[in-house]
Amino acid sequence: MPELYDYQWKAVSQMKNGCILCGGVGSGKSRTALAYYYIRNGGELTPDGLIPMDDIDVRDLYIITTARKRDTLEWEGELCRFLMSTNHDVNLGKQKVTVDSWNNIGKYKDVTGAFFIFDEQRVVGSGAWVKSFLKISRGNEWILLSATPGDKWEDYIPVFIANGFYKNRSEFKREHLVYAPYSKFPKVTGYLNTGRLIRLRNKILVNMDFRRPTESHHLDIYCHYDTKRYKEAVRTRWNEEENRPIESAGEFCYILRKIVNSDFSRREALMKIVREKRRVIVFYNFDYELDILRGLPYGCEVAEWNGHRHQPVPESEKYVYLVQYTAGAEGWNCITTDTVIFFSQNYSYKTMEQAAGRIDRLNTPFTDLYFYHLKSRSGIDIAISRALQAKKEFNQTGFYRKGE
């Protein structure tokens, strides 16, 4: 029998077809979404147990999630609480249950008469995923789950279209977007009739009134860096490792970050925290950082999750778990530690939030959680920190053009 908190029950009562269930990382969006599906299809959740869904009218369930969540069977754990499974032989009802990744959403664009849960909102822009999503939304019931549903109004365009508020992107742009007049590329400088946009967003957004039982402590640990090499790279725009000019904004930022992140003081700062804590998760960005992290004398069990190795979180009394942001910022949980070290900052605010959420769970036994941000006072680290504080993504091109 699934147990729901009061704020989850409140969200279920407010949900409807085409809504976005918005809750922070660890708020229990998956369980809430399944409860809505269960009740929507004739089932009941009572103190005495589950009353089965209507086998005649029950809709097949499709869950589109991240590849990591699919592969680690995270949704399977929630499904079993409702006596459902992707294995039809052990499913309580007659409906088919499918869990797959966003990469395969095109396989289901011709499905009709089913119920879709879109996990970890990916319907932004106008690419293949959005086109498949819009086709699915026309012939099925669906809901979206998201911790951060949209940073700007353009992010809501696919969902607004799927709900029938606009016929297409062109209509939305014509009614609401203001463009810079002398820009080589379309650049949005403002919005028209934002009152309507706010009303439409409020119509589909279901916020989970989630108050965390934990207190997060974010600690900035400042490290040194080779200022001479850094300034020389900024001045000359020269790739000293490959002995050639720097060719792009991405390469420029990568070289500056490598100078900063490779400083020995950063390793010392990390080891000081590891010696004080029994169990630690370390997030990093680049392969050269992984080489550094692998070479440190931790004196305990070390495991990794990245593009090279997919090892689970250790179960020993003392461990270090090395996780690459892109591979492991979402789709898994850990309640055996209260400590995360960000060896370097990620460019994306959303990714940093997802990474922090790996230990900030409803069932964690810890009251205080500690997040150590290793950084320097270099120009690039300061610029990234400012972008993250503003809940934005760091702009490499803008940083490159300003010359640091």
N, C-alpha and C positions, 0 to 999 in steps of 0.2 A: 504494500500500500504506500503510494507516494505521499510524503508529508509536505504541505505547502505553508509558507509563512503568510501572515495576514496581508502583507503588501503584494504577494504573489496572487492570492485570491482576488484582491482588488483589481489587479491588472487583468486577470482572466475575465472578470465581469465587464471590463471596458473594451476588451478586444473584439475585433470584427474582421471580416474578410478585407484584405488589402491593407491592413494596418502595419505599422512598424513598432515592434516591442522594443523599447529603449531602456536598457539597464546597464549599469557599470559592470566591468569584468568581475565575475564571481557572484553576481546577483541571482543566478539561477534562472536565466532566460530559457534554457533548454527545457527544464522541467515545467516551467510555466506554459511554454508553447505546447508541449505534449498534453498538459492538462486541458488547455483550450481545445485542442484537436479531439481529445477523448470525449469531452462534454458536448462539443459541436456535433459529434457523430452518435449521440444518443446514450453515451455512458454516463455514469455518475460516480463521484468520489465521496464516499460516506465514511464516518468514523468506524464502521464495522467492516469496511473493505470496498472493493470495486464492484460496481454493477456493470455488467458487460455492455458494450456498444451494440447498436442495432445491426445485426448481420445482414439485413436486407439492403439498407441504405448506406452502410458504412463505406467511406471513400478510401481508396488506396492511399498510402502515405509515402511521400517522397521527401527526403531530407537532403538538401544540397548544402554542403559544408566545406571546410578546408580539407585538403588531402591528409594533413596531419591528424585531424579529428576522425576522419574516416579510417585511417590506418591503425590508430591506437584504440579504436572501438569505443571512444568516449560516449557517443550517442547510444551505443548498445547498453551501456550501464544505466542510462536514464530510461530507455525503452523497457527494460526488464521490470522496472518499478510499476509499469502499467500493463504488465504481462504481455508485452509485445516484443517481437523480434524480427530481424531480417530473415531468420530461418522460419519459413512458413509452417513447418511441422510442429513447432513449439509455440506458435502464435495463438493467443487466446481467441481472436476473432478470425474472420475469413478474409480480411483485407491483406493486401500485399504491402510490405514495408521495405523500402529501398533507401540506402544511405550511400551517397556518392559525392564526389568533389566538384567544385566549380569548373574545373577543367573539362568535365564531361557533361556539363549542363545541356549541350547541344543534342545529346542522345535522347532527351526527354521532351523536346520541343513539340512533338506531335501527340503527347499524352493529353487526354481530356478526362474530365469527370473525377479527378483525383484531388488530393490536398497536398500542397507543397509548403514546406518550411525552408526558407532561405536563411541560412545561418551565416553570421559574419558578413554583413552587407557588402556585396561586390558589384551592385548594379549602378555603376557610375560611368558616365561617358556615353559612347554610342557604338561600342565594339560588339563582337560576336556574343559575349555573355549577355549583354543588355538586349540584343535582338532575340535571343532565345528566351530570356526572361519575359519579355513583352508578349511573345507568342504563347508561352505557358500561362501567363496571367489571364489571357482571353478565354481559356477553356477550362480553368480549374479554380478552386479556392486556394488562397495563399496568404502567408504572413511573412514578414521580414524580421529578423533579430539583429540588433546592432547596439554596440556600446556607444558609438559615435556616428549617428545617422547622416550627418552632413555638415561640412564646414562652410559651404556657400550654397546659394539657392540653386545653382546649376546641378548640384549633387542630387537634388530631389526630382529632376526632370523625368527620369524613367519611371519613378514611383507615381508621380503625378499623372503621367500618361497612362500607366497601367490601371489607375483608379478612374480614368475617364475624365479627368479635369481638363486635359488638353488633347487635341487630336494627334499632335506630333511635336517634335522639338522646334520646328519652325514657328509654330503658333506661340509656344512659350517664349521664344527669343523675341518675337515681334511685339509681344505684349509687355515684356518685363526687362529686357536687357538694354543697357546703354553702352555703346562702344566708343572707344577713343577715336576721334575723327581723322588723325593723321598717322595712324600706326600701320606698319607693313603687315602685321598679323592682327586678327580680331582680338581686341583686348577689352574686357568688360571693366567699365569705370563706375557703373552705378546701376540701380534697379528702379523700375517703375511699379507703381501700385503694390507696394510691399504689404499693405494691409491685407490684400487678398491672399498673398503668399503665406502670410502668418496664419490666416484662417484655415487655409488648406492644409498647412503643416499640422496645425493643432487638431484637425479633423482626423488625421491618420496616425498621429504619434501617441503611443500609450507609454507614459513614463512610469517606471517602477520606483515607488517611493522607498528606496533601499537605504537604510542606515547601517553602515558597516559596524560590526562589533569590535573591529580592530582600529588601532591608531598607527598611521604610517609616519615614519621618521625618515625624511630625505636629507642626507648628509653630503655636502660637497667636500671632496678631498682634493686639494690643489697640489699638483705635482710640477716638477721642473721640466724644462725642455731646452734643447740646444738653440738658443736665440740667434747665434751667429749663422748657423746653417739655415734656420727658418727665414731670417731676413734676406739671406743671399738668394734663396729659392724664390721669394717674393719679388726681389729686385730684378733678377735675371730671367725669370720664367724658364729655368733650365732644369731638365731631368738629369741629375748627375749620375744616377744608376745606369741609364742607357745612353748617356752622353749625347743628348739631342734636345732641341727645344720642346717645351711643353706644348701640346697640341690642342688641349680642350680644357674646359672648366672642370670637368670631372677628374681629369688627370692632375690638374693644379691642386684641387682640394685633397685628392688622395695622397699626393706627395707631402703636402703640409701636415696632414694628419699622421702620416707615417713617421715624420720627424718628431712630432709631438708624442704620439702613442708609444713609440719605441724607447723613450727615455727610461733609464734604469730606475729613476725615482718612482715611476708608476708601478713597477714590479715590487719595489720595496713597500709601497703603500698597500698594495694588494696582499702581500704576505703578512703584513702586520695585522690586517683584518682576519685573515685565515687563521692565524695563530690564536686570535682571541675567540673565534667562533668554532663550534664543532662541525657545523654543516653549512655549506655555502654554495649558492648558484652564481656563476659568473657569466655575464652576457658580453659578447664581443662582436665586431663587424667583419674583420678581414682575416685572411689566411695567415698573414705575417704575425697577427696578434695571437692566433692559435699556436703558431710555432713558439712564440714567447711563453705562452701559458703552459704549454706542454713541458717546457724545460725547467719549470720552477719546482723546488724541493718541498712539496706539500706535506709529505710524511703521512699520507692517508690515501684512501681509495679515490681514484679519479675516473670520471666517466664523461662522455661527450655526446652531444646531439648537434649534428651539422650535416653538410653535404657529403662528408666522408664516413661518418659513423652515426648509427642510430641506437645508442645505448640507453637503457632506462635509468631513472634516478637511482643511485645506490641506496641500499638499505642499511649500510653499516653505521656505526656510532659517529664516525667522523668521515666526511667526504667533501669533495669539490666537484661540482657538475658544470662543465664548460658547454655553453649553449650559444650558437650563432643566431643572431636576431632573425634573419630571413627564414631559417629552418625551424626555429623553435620559439618564437615570440608568442605563439598562440597554440591552442589545441591540446594542452596537457596541464595538469595541476600537481602541486606539491605542498603537503601540509606537514612535512617533517623538518622544515627549517624556517627561521624567521629572518633570514639574511639573503639579500641579493646585492651583488657588486656589478655595477656597470663599468667594465674596464674601459670602454669608450662609449660616447654617446651615439645614438642612431639619429639619422636626419629627420625621422618621422615621429611626431608627437604621438600619433596613434600606436605606432609600434612600441614606443617606450611605455605607454599605458598598458598595452597588452602584456609586455614582458613583466612589468611590475605585478600584474594580476595573476601571474602563475602561483604566487604564494598567498595572495590576498583572497582567500576563499571563505565561504560561509562556515565551513567545518574545521577551519584551522584551530589548533589548540592554543595558539599564541594571541596575546592581546596587543603586543607591540611588535611591529614589523620594521625592519631596518633596510634602507636602500642607500647604498654608498655610490656616489657618482664621482668617479675619478676623472679629473679634468685639469687643464692648465689655464694660465692667463694669457695664452696665445690668442691672436686675432680670430683664428678659425674656431677655437673652442668657445670663445665668448660669443661669436656670431651664431653658432649652433645653439648655445644655451638660450640666447635671446629668442630665437625662433621657437624653441620648445616651450619657453615660458609663455609665449604668445599663442600657444597651441597651434602652431603652424609647422609646415615642412620647410627645412632649410633649403634655400635657393642657391645652388652652386654657381649658376650662371651670373646672378647678381653679385655674389661675392667676388667672382673672378673679374668682372668688369670694373668693380670699384678698386681693384688692385689691392685687396686686403683691407 
